[in-house]
């Protein structure tokens, strides 16, 4: 346990006695203490005051911090340190909470690394709290090992909500856990919390920080922003999740739902192997839920492959999002020499009028896999209804619109500070998804953009194979390119068609249509893709 030398003669705010230092990080110190009026044990944390809080009135700061922690305390009872007093002291801010169970994670890490199973258990507990906070529109923005309290039996309590939030002020405590966007002074959001979680899990398994403190805010921020992070060596099947969380562009970072699935799989696999007693597992929201993995008649894969599949929508499909501006996708494929026919934005009245009116076909496969060996036939009919039967016109809050199968809705939305976004559309129980991505940082060559994505997919995904060549297209009068590939997600072989196109010098959209590979050629799936391509309208068009 870290001992902080403090004087116990003086009371904080004339009321709280400091008893024992429990943790110290750059810009933050924590003590066990006692409320001398009520004689109850408390924990006091002194944090360097961020610039945005210095500009607020003291009362407003206290009210906002206590309200945020109280709101989360109702959503995550017993898993958030609820602040009941805030004291401003020159350039520092004291927060007073009930004493959490357990010890700070920073103390636990002082004894060396932990195995990946325990890291997954702790990470999932933190992720549950962060997910609940994000649902309430609350961002932590200041997460570090000193803000995570770990109980002996696995329970997790998260402290520190309200200090930073979504402020544009750079983080001033524990800077080595700041995200790159915080280091650049761009403020925080949910993706910032996910970076910090990745950095925490990295340190848990490796026994060293992903980015070491450089002895000062500016020097550490420069390191966070510029230095490469060495791939974890001791993370086992946790490695894809950690690396997916530590992607420098917030748009590329693994979403919460996929991280949760990956961590849950690791814990369930350990239970199935009887390598961990059931009673030592904490209760998590998703642990006892029906598995989200889609079976589709496939043989379940080994634990590392399952984890990689769960992260295909991230470590793979987020791999090229910055470079591709959203032209990324998850998958694997069988390469073939023949390019797929293009899909026209406006199909002609008859299906045989032109090859450009057909749904993209799969190139001949070099793999014996039945899911990748047959070419996709052209559609048996075209759509003249608007919307066609079984579809409805969906207009997104972001401004784009497209005709979707009835019952579909946004499943996940991710936003970046530069205005880029990604929206995943689908329906509960339907294994198919359409992902719409808008980016403001594209190059002028759509084919080059896809090549960068292809390179990222090959390096990050499991069994990645591209289908055929990257093909230039003209879509709705704009320059574009198509790419197709296969992937394994949760033990299911999936196939993805991606179309990206530019609407300006650096702006563009991409559409990614993913289905189980075995069902790719069904009439319904071919008709759905044709409808998406025919009816999509970007918000800036």
C-alpha positions as CSV (number, residue, x, y, z in Angstrom):
1,X,0.0,0.0,0.0
2,X,1.3,3.4,-0.9
3,X,1.9,5.6,2.2
4,X,1.4,9.3,1.7
5,X,3.0,11.6,4.3
6,X,0.3,13.9,5.6
7,X,-0.4,15.8,8.8
8,X,-3.2,14.4,10.8
9,X,-3.4,17.4,13.0
10,X,-5.4,19.5,10.7
11,X,-8.9,18.7,9.6
12,X,-10.1,19.1,6.0
13,X,-12.9,21.6,5.9
14,X,-12.7,21.5,9.7
15,X,-14.5,18.2,9.7
16,X,-12.5,15.3,8.1
17,X,-9.4,13.8,9.7
18,X,-6.9,12.1,7.4
19,X,-5.8,8.7,8.8
20,X,-3.9,6.7,6.2
21,X,-2.7,7.4,2.7
22,X,-3.9,4.7,0.3
23,X,-2.9,5.8,-3.2
24,X,-0.9,8.4,-5.1
25,X,-1.0,9.3,-8.8
26,X,0.2,12.3,-10.7
27,X,-2.2,15.1,-9.6
28,X,-4.2,12.9,-7.2
29,X,-3.8,11.5,-3.7
30,X,-6.2,9.4,-1.6
31,X,-6.6,8.8,2.1
32,X,-8.8,6.8,4.5
33,X,-10.2,9.3,6.9
34,X,-13.0,9.9,9.5
35,X,-15.8,12.3,9.6
36,X,-15.3,13.7,13.1
37,X,-18.9,14.9,13.4
38,X,-20.6,11.5,12.5
39,X,-17.6,9.4,13.4
40,X,-18.1,7.4,10.2
41,X,-15.2,6.2,8.0
42,X,-14.7,8.1,4.8
43,X,-12.3,8.2,1.9
44,X,-10.9,11.6,0.8
45,X,-9.4,12.2,-2.6
46,X,-7.5,15.4,-3.4
47,X,-7.3,16.1,-7.1
48,X,-5.5,18.8,-9.0
49,X,-8.3,21.2,-10.1
50,X,-8.9,21.2,-13.9
51,X,-9.1,24.6,-15.6
52,X,-12.8,24.2,-16.4
53,X,-13.6,23.8,-12.7
54,X,-11.5,26.8,-11.7
55,X,-13.8,28.9,-13.8
56,X,-16.9,27.6,-12.2
57,X,-18.3,28.9,-8.9
58,X,-17.5,26.6,-6.0
59,X,-21.1,25.8,-5.3
60,X,-21.9,24.9,-8.9
61,X,-18.8,22.6,-9.0
62,X,-19.9,20.8,-5.8
63,X,-23.5,20.4,-7.0
64,X,-22.6,19.0,-10.4
65,X,-20.1,16.5,-9.0
66,X,-22.5,15.3,-6.3
67,X,-25.4,15.0,-8.6
68,X,-23.5,13.0,-11.2
69,X,-22.3,10.5,-8.6
70,X,-25.7,10.3,-7.0
71,X,-27.3,9.6,-10.4
72,X,-24.9,6.8,-11.0
73,X,-25.3,5.5,-7.5
74,X,-28.9,4.9,-8.3
75,X,-28.1,3.1,-11.6
76,X,-25.2,1.1,-10.2
77,X,-25.9,0.7,-6.5
78,X,-22.7,-0.2,-4.6
79,X,-20.5,0.1,-7.7
80,X,-20.0,3.9,-7.7
81,X,-18.4,5.9,-4.9
82,X,-21.1,8.5,-4.2
83,X,-19.7,11.9,-3.3
84,X,-21.4,13.6,-0.4
85,X,-19.1,16.5,0.1
86,X,-16.8,18.6,-2.1
87,X,-14.2,21.0,-0.7
88,X,-12.2,23.4,-2.9
89,X,-8.7,24.2,-1.6
90,X,-6.7,26.6,-3.8
91,X,-5.6,24.6,-6.9
92,X,-7.0,21.3,-5.5
93,X,-10.4,19.7,-5.0
94,X,-11.3,17.4,-2.2
95,X,-14.1,14.8,-2.7
96,X,-15.4,12.9,0.2
97,X,-17.2,9.5,-0.2
98,X,-18.1,6.6,1.9
99,X,-15.2,4.2,2.2
100,X,-15.3,1.7,-0.6
101,X,-14.8,-2.0,0.0
102,X,-11.4,-3.4,-1.1
103,X,-8.3,-1.5,-2.1
104,X,-7.4,0.7,-5.1
105,X,-6.3,-1.2,-8.1
106,X,-3.1,0.9,-8.1
107,X,-2.3,-0.9,-4.8
108,X,-3.0,-4.3,-6.2
109,X,-0.8,-3.5,-9.2
110,X,2.0,-2.7,-6.9
111,X,2.3,-6.4,-6.2
112,X,2.8,-7.3,-9.9
113,X,0.7,-8.3,-12.8
114,X,-2.4,-10.4,-12.6
115,X,-3.5,-13.2,-14.9
116,X,-5.8,-12.4,-17.9
117,X,-8.8,-14.0,-16.3
118,X,-8.7,-11.7,-13.3
119,X,-8.0,-8.8,-15.5
120,X,-11.1,-9.7,-17.6
121,X,-13.2,-9.9,-14.4
122,X,-12.1,-6.5,-13.2
123,X,-12.3,-5.0,-16.6
124,X,-15.9,-6.2,-17.1
125,X,-16.9,-4.8,-13.7
126,X,-15.5,-1.4,-14.7
127,X,-17.1,-1.6,-18.1
128,X,-20.5,-2.3,-16.6
129,X,-20.2,1.0,-14.6
130,X,-18.9,2.9,-17.6
131,X,-21.7,1.5,-19.8
132,X,-24.3,2.6,-17.3
133,X,-22.8,6.0,-17.1
134,X,-22.7,6.5,-20.8
135,X,-26.3,5.5,-21.0
136,X,-27.0,8.3,-18.7
137,X,-25.0,10.7,-20.8
138,X,-22.2,10.9,-18.2
139,X,-18.5,10.5,-19.1
140,X,-15.9,9.7,-16.4
141,X,-13.0,11.4,-18.3
142,X,-10.5,10.8,-15.4
143,X,-10.3,7.0,-15.1
144,X,-7.2,5.4,-13.7
145,X,-6.2,2.5,-11.4
146,X,-6.5,4.8,-8.4
147,X,-10.2,5.3,-9.2
148,X,-11.0,1.6,-9.3
149,X,-11.4,-0.2,-6.0
150,X,-11.2,-4.0,-6.1
151,X,-12.7,-6.4,-3.5
152,X,-11.1,-9.7,-2.7
153,X,-14.0,-11.6,-4.2
154,X,-14.0,-9.6,-7.4
155,X,-16.4,-6.8,-6.8
156,X,-15.5,-3.4,-8.4
157,X,-16.3,0.1,-7.3
158,X,-15.5,3.1,-9.5
159,X,-14.7,6.6,-8.1
160,X,-14.0,10.0,-9.6
161,X,-17.1,10.7,-11.6
162,X,-17.7,14.4,-12.2
163,X,-14.2,15.8,-12.1
164,X,-13.7,16.0,-15.8
165,X,-16.7,14.7,-17.7
166,X,-17.0,15.9,-21.3
167,X,-15.0,19.1,-20.7
168,X,-12.6,20.2,-23.3
169,X,-10.1,20.9,-20.6
170,X,-7.1,18.6,-20.8
171,X,-6.9,15.9,-18.2
172,X,-4.7,17.0,-15.2
173,X,-4.6,13.8,-13.1
174,X,-2.9,10.5,-13.9
175,X,-2.0,11.8,-17.4
176,X,-0.5,8.5,-18.5
177,X,-4.0,7.2,-18.7
178,X,-5.3,10.1,-20.8
179,X,-6.5,9.3,-24.3
180,X,-4.8,10.8,-27.3
181,X,-7.7,13.2,-27.9
182,X,-7.4,14.4,-24.3
183,X,-3.7,14.8,-24.7
184,X,-4.4,17.0,-27.7
185,X,-6.8,19.1,-25.6
186,X,-9.9,18.0,-27.5
187,X,-11.9,16.9,-24.5
188,X,-13.4,13.6,-23.6
189,X,-16.4,11.3,-24.4
190,X,-17.3,7.7,-24.0
191,X,-14.4,6.7,-26.3
192,X,-12.0,8.4,-23.8
193,X,-13.2,6.1,-21.0
194,X,-12.7,3.1,-23.3
195,X,-9.1,4.1,-23.9
196,X,-8.4,4.4,-20.2
197,X,-10.0,1.0,-19.6
198,X,-7.7,-0.5,-22.2
199,X,-4.7,1.1,-20.6
200,X,-5.8,-0.2,-17.2
201,X,-6.2,-3.8,-18.5
202,X,-2.9,-3.5,-20.3
203,X,-1.1,-2.7,-17.0
204,X,-2.9,-5.4,-15.2
205,X,-1.6,-8.2,-17.5
206,X,1.8,-6.7,-18.4
207,X,2.8,-5.3,-15.0
208,X,3.8,-2.0,-16.5
209,X,1.8,1.0,-17.9
210,X,1.1,1.2,-21.7
211,X,2.5,4.7,-21.5
212,X,4.8,5.6,-18.6
213,X,4.5,8.9,-16.7
214,X,7.2,11.3,-18.0
215,X,7.3,13.4,-14.8
216,X,5.1,16.2,-16.0
217,X,1.8,16.8,-17.8
218,X,3.1,18.1,-21.1
219,X,5.8,15.5,-21.4
220,X,3.4,12.7,-20.6
221,X,0.8,14.1,-23.0
222,X,3.3,14.1,-25.8
223,X,4.2,10.5,-25.1
224,X,0.5,9.5,-25.1
225,X,-0.1,11.3,-28.4
226,X,3.0,10.1,-30.2
227,X,4.7,7.0,-28.8
228,X,3.7,3.6,-30.1
229,X,2.4,1.0,-27.6
230,X,4.1,-2.3,-27.5
231,X,1.7,-5.2,-28.1
232,X,0.9,-7.0,-24.8
233,X,2.8,-10.2,-24.3
234,X,0.9,-11.8,-21.4
235,X,-2.7,-10.9,-22.3
236,X,-3.6,-14.3,-23.9
237,X,-7.1,-14.1,-25.4
238,X,-7.5,-10.7,-23.8
239,X,-5.0,-9.2,-26.2
240,X,-7.4,-8.3,-29.1
241,X,-9.7,-6.4,-26.7
242,X,-6.9,-4.4,-25.2
243,X,-5.4,-3.5,-28.5
244,X,-8.8,-2.6,-29.9
245,X,-9.4,-0.3,-27.0
246,X,-6.0,1.4,-27.4
247,X,-6.6,2.6,-31.0
248,X,-5.5,6.2,-31.2
249,X,-8.5,7.5,-33.2
250,X,-11.6,7.4,-31.0
251,X,-13.8,6.3,-34.0
252,X,-11.7,3.2,-34.4
253,X,-11.9,2.1,-30.8
254,X,-13.8,-1.1,-29.9
255,X,-17.4,-0.4,-28.8
256,X,-18.5,-1.3,-25.3
257,X,-20.9,-4.1,-26.5
258,X,-18.1,-6.0,-28.3
259,X,-15.6,-5.6,-25.4
260,X,-18.3,-6.9,-23.0
261,X,-18.9,-9.9,-25.2
262,X,-15.2,-10.7,-25.4
263,X,-14.6,-10.4,-21.7
264,X,-17.7,-12.4,-20.9
265,X,-16.5,-15.2,-23.2
266,X,-13.2,-15.4,-21.4
267,X,-14.9,-15.8,-18.1
268,X,-17.4,-18.3,-19.4
269,X,-14.6,-20.3,-21.0
270,X,-12.8,-20.5,-17.7
271,X,-16.0,-21.7,-16.0
272,X,-16.5,-24.4,-18.7
273,X,-12.9,-25.5,-18.1
274,X,-13.6,-25.8,-14.4
275,X,-10.4,-23.7,-13.8
276,X,-12.1,-21.1,-11.6
277,X,-14.6,-21.7,-8.8
278,X,-18.0,-20.4,-9.5
279,X,-18.3,-18.6,-6.2
280,X,-15.4,-16.3,-6.9
281,X,-17.1,-14.8,-10.0
282,X,-18.9,-11.5,-9.4
283,X,-22.4,-11.1,-10.8
284,X,-22.4,-9.3,-14.1
285,X,-25.3,-8.2,-16.1
286,X,-24.6,-10.3,-19.2
287,X,-22.9,-13.3,-17.6
288,X,-26.0,-15.3,-17.2
289,X,-27.8,-14.0,-20.3
290,X,-28.2,-16.3,-23.4
291,X,-25.0,-16.2,-25.4
292,X,-25.1,-13.7,-28.2
293,X,-22.9,-15.8,-30.5
294,X,-24.8,-16.8,-33.6
295,X,-24.4,-20.5,-34.2
296,X,-25.9,-21.1,-37.7
297,X,-24.9,-24.7,-37.7
298,X,-21.2,-23.9,-37.2
299,X,-18.9,-25.8,-34.8
300,X,-17.8,-23.6,-31.9
301,X,-14.2,-22.5,-32.2
302,X,-11.5,-22.4,-29.5
303,X,-11.5,-19.5,-27.0
304,X,-8.9,-17.3,-28.7
305,X,-10.7,-17.6,-32.1
306,X,-14.0,-16.8,-30.5
307,X,-12.5,-13.7,-28.9
308,X,-11.1,-12.6,-32.2
309,X,-14.4,-13.2,-33.8
310,X,-16.2,-11.1,-31.2
311,X,-13.7,-8.3,-31.9
312,X,-13.9,-8.5,-35.7
313,X,-16.4,-5.6,-35.6
314,X,-13.6,-3.6,-33.8
315,X,-10.0,-4.7,-34.0
316,X,-10.8,-5.5,-37.7
317,X,-13.6,-3.3,-38.7
318,X,-12.3,-0.3,-36.8
319,X,-8.8,-0.9,-38.0
320,X,-9.0,1.4,-41.0
321,X,-11.7,3.8,-40.0
322,X,-9.5,6.8,-39.7
323,X,-7.6,6.1,-42.9
324,X,-10.7,4.8,-44.5
325,X,-12.9,7.4,-42.9
326,X,-15.3,4.6,-42.2
327,X,-14.5,2.3,-45.1
328,X,-13.6,-0.4,-42.8
329,X,-15.3,-3.7,-42.1
330,X,-14.8,-7.0,-40.3
331,X,-13.9,-10.1,-42.1
332,X,-11.9,-12.7,-44.0
333,X,-12.2,-13.9,-47.5
334,X,-11.1,-16.1,-50.3
335,X,-9.2,-14.2,-52.9
336,X,-10.2,-14.6,-56.5
337,X,-9.0,-13.2,-59.8
338,X,-12.3,-12.0,-61.2
339,X,-13.7,-8.6,-60.1
340,X,-17.3,-8.5,-58.9
341,X,-19.8,-6.7,-61.1
342,X,-20.7,-3.2,-59.9
343,X,-24.0,-2.2,-58.3
344,X,-25.6,0.8,-59.9
345,X,-27.2,3.5,-57.7
346,X,-30.3,3.4,-59.9
347,X,-31.0,0.0,-61.4
348,X,-32.8,-0.3,-64.7
349,X,-36.3,-1.7,-64.9
350,X,-35.0,-5.2,-66.0
351,X,-32.5,-7.4,-64.2
352,X,-30.6,-8.3,-67.3
353,X,-30.1,-4.8,-68.8
354,X,-26.6,-4.3,-67.6
355,X,-24.0,-6.0,-65.4
356,X,-23.8,-2.8,-63.4
357,X,-27.4,-3.4,-62.2
358,X,-26.6,-6.5,-60.2
359,X,-25.7,-7.2,-56.7
360,X,-21.9,-7.7,-56.3
361,X,-20.9,-11.2,-57.0
362,X,-18.2,-13.2,-55.3
363,X,-15.1,-13.9,-57.2
364,X,-14.1,-17.6,-57.6
365,X,-12.7,-18.9,-54.4
366,X,-9.4,-20.4,-53.7
367,X,-10.8,-21.9,-50.5
368,X,-12.7,-25.1,-50.3
369,X,-15.1,-23.5,-47.7
370,X,-18.7,-23.9,-48.9
371,X,-19.5,-20.4,-47.7
372,X,-17.1,-18.8,-50.2
373,X,-17.2,-21.1,-53.2
374,X,-20.3,-20.0,-55.1
375,X,-20.8,-16.8,-57.0
376,X,-23.7,-14.6,-56.1
377,X,-26.3,-14.7,-58.9
378,X,-27.8,-11.4,-60.0
379,X,-31.1,-10.4,-58.5
380,X,-34.2,-12.2,-59.9
381,X,-36.1,-8.9,-59.9
382,X,-35.7,-5.2,-59.5
383,X,-37.6,-2.9,-57.1
384,X,-40.0,-0.4,-58.4
385,X,-41.9,0.2,-55.2
386,X,-40.7,3.0,-52.9
387,X,-40.3,1.6,-50.3
388,X,-40.5,-2.0,-51.5
389,X,-42.7,-4.4,-49.7
390,X,-41.3,-5.3,-46.3
391,X,-39.2,-2.1,-46.1
392,X,-39.7,1.4,-44.7
393,X,-37.9,4.7,-45.1
394,X,-35.6,5.4,-42.2
395,X,-34.1,8.9,-41.7
396,X,-31.4,9.1,-39.1
397,X,-30.8,12.0,-36.7
398,X,-27.4,12.3,-38.4
399,X,-29.2,13.3,-41.6
400,X,-28.7,10.2,-43.9
401,X,-31.7,8.1,-45.0
402,X,-32.1,4.6,-46.4
403,X,-34.9,2.0,-46.8
404,X,-34.6,-0.7,-44.2
405,X,-36.3,-4.0,-43.5
406,X,-39.3,-3.5,-41.2
407,X,-38.3,-3.9,-37.5
408,X,-34.8,-2.6,-38.0
409,X,-33.4,0.2,-36.0
410,X,-30.0,1.7,-34.9
411,X,-28.2,-0.9,-32.7
412,X,-25.1,1.2,-31.9
413,X,-23.9,4.7,-32.7
414,X,-20.4,6.0,-32.3
415,X,-19.3,9.6,-32.8
416,X,-15.9,11.4,-33.1
417,X,-14.9,14.9,-32.2
418,X,-14.2,15.7,-35.9
419,X,-17.8,15.0,-36.9
420,X,-17.3,11.5,-38.1
421,X,-19.8,8.9,-37.0
422,X,-20.7,5.2,-37.4
423,X,-24.2,3.8,-37.1
424,X,-24.9,0.1,-37.0
425,X,-28.4,-0.8,-38.2
426,X,-30.2,-4.2,-37.6
427,X,-32.8,-6.0,-35.5
428,X,-32.7,-8.2,-32.5
429,X,-32.3,-11.8,-33.5
430,X,-31.3,-10.9,-37.1
431,X,-27.7,-11.8,-37.8
432,X,-27.4,-9.3,-40.6
433,X,-26.2,-5.7,-40.2
434,X,-25.8,-2.6,-42.3
435,X,-23.2,-0.1,-41.0
436,X,-23.2,3.5,-42.2
437,X,-20.1,5.5,-41.6
438,X,-19.4,9.2,-42.4
439,X,-15.8,10.5,-42.3
440,X,-14.3,13.9,-42.7
441,X,-10.6,12.8,-43.0
442,X,-10.4,10.8,-46.3
443,X,-7.8,10.8,-49.0
444,X,-8.9,11.7,-52.6
445,X,-8.6,8.1,-53.9
446,X,-11.3,5.7,-52.7
447,X,-9.3,2.7,-53.8
448,X,-6.2,3.8,-51.8
449,X,-8.5,4.2,-48.8
450,X,-9.7,0.6,-49.1
451,X,-6.1,-0.6,-49.6
452,X,-5.2,0.9,-46.2
453,X,-8.2,-0.9,-44.7
454,X,-7.2,-4.1,-46.4
455,X,-3.7,-3.8,-44.8
456,X,-5.1,-3.2,-41.4
457,X,-7.5,-6.1,-41.7
458,X,-4.7,-8.5,-42.7
459,X,-2.7,-7.5,-39.7
460,X,-5.4,-7.4,-37.1
461,X,-8.1,-9.9,-38.0
462,X,-8.3,-13.6,-37.7
463,X,-8.1,-15.6,-41.0
464,X,-8.7,-12.5,-43.1
465,X,-9.1,-13.0,-46.8
466,X,-10.3,-10.5,-49.3
467,X,-12.7,-11.5,-52.1
468,X,-11.3,-10.4,-55.4
469,X,-10.0,-7.0,-56.2
470,X,-10.9,-3.5,-54.9
471,X,-13.1,-2.1,-57.6
472,X,-13.6,1.5,-58.7
473,X,-17.3,2.5,-59.0
474,X,-19.3,5.7,-59.7
475,X,-22.1,5.9,-57.1
476,X,-24.7,8.6,-57.3
477,X,-22.3,10.6,-59.5
478,X,-19.4,10.4,-57.0
479,X,-16.1,8.5,-57.0
480,X,-16.2,5.4,-55.0
481,X,-14.8,1.9,-54.5
482,X,-16.1,-1.5,-53.4
483,X,-14.4,-4.2,-51.4
484,X,-15.7,-7.6,-50.2
485,X,-14.3,-10.1,-47.7
486,X,-15.2,-12.9,-45.3
487,X,-14.8,-13.0,-41.5
488,X,-15.4,-15.2,-38.5
489,X,-17.5,-13.5,-35.9
490,X,-18.4,-15.5,-32.7
491,X,-17.8,-18.7,-34.5
492,X,-19.9,-17.8,-37.5
493,X,-18.4,-17.2,-41.0
494,X,-19.7,-13.9,-42.3
495,X,-19.4,-12.1,-45.6
496,X,-19.2,-8.4,-46.0
497,X,-19.7,-6.0,-49.0
498,X,-18.3,-2.5,-48.4
499,X,-18.9,0.5,-50.6
500,X,-17.2,3.8,-49.9
501,X,-17.6,7.0,-51.9
502,X,-16.4,10.6,-51.6
503,X,-18.7,13.6,-51.5
504,X,-16.0,16.2,-51.1
505,X,-12.2,16.6,-50.8
506,X,-12.0,14.7,-47.6
507,X,-15.6,13.7,-46.8
508,X,-17.3,10.5,-47.6
509,X,-19.6,7.7,-46.7
510,X,-19.3,3.9,-46.5
511,X,-22.0,1.2,-46.4
512,X,-21.1,-2.2,-45.1
513,X,-23.5,-5.1,-45.5
514,X,-22.7,-8.2,-43.4
515,X,-24.6,-11.5,-43.4
516,X,-23.7,-15.1,-42.5
517,X,-21.7,-16.3,-45.5
518,X,-23.9,-19.4,-45.9
519,X,-26.9,-17.1,-46.5
520,X,-25.2,-14.5,-48.7
521,X,-26.9,-15.7,-51.9
522,X,-30.4,-15.9,-50.6
523,X,-33.0,-13.9,-52.6
524,X,-33.9,-11.8,-49.5
525,X,-30.3,-10.8,-48.8
526,X,-29.6,-9.9,-52.4
527,X,-32.7,-7.9,-52.5
528,X,-31.9,-6.1,-49.3
529,X,-28.4,-5.1,-50.6
530,X,-29.9,-3.8,-53.8
531,X,-32.4,-1.8,-51.9
532,X,-29.8,-0.2,-49.6
533,X,-27.6,0.8,-52.5
534,X,-30.5,2.2,-54.5
535,X,-32.1,4.2,-51.7
536,X,-29.2,5.5,-49.5
537,X,-28.9,9.2,-49.3
538,X,-26.1,10.8,-47.3
539,X,-26.9,13.7,-45.0
540,X,-24.6,16.1,-46.9
541,X,-25.9,15.2,-50.3
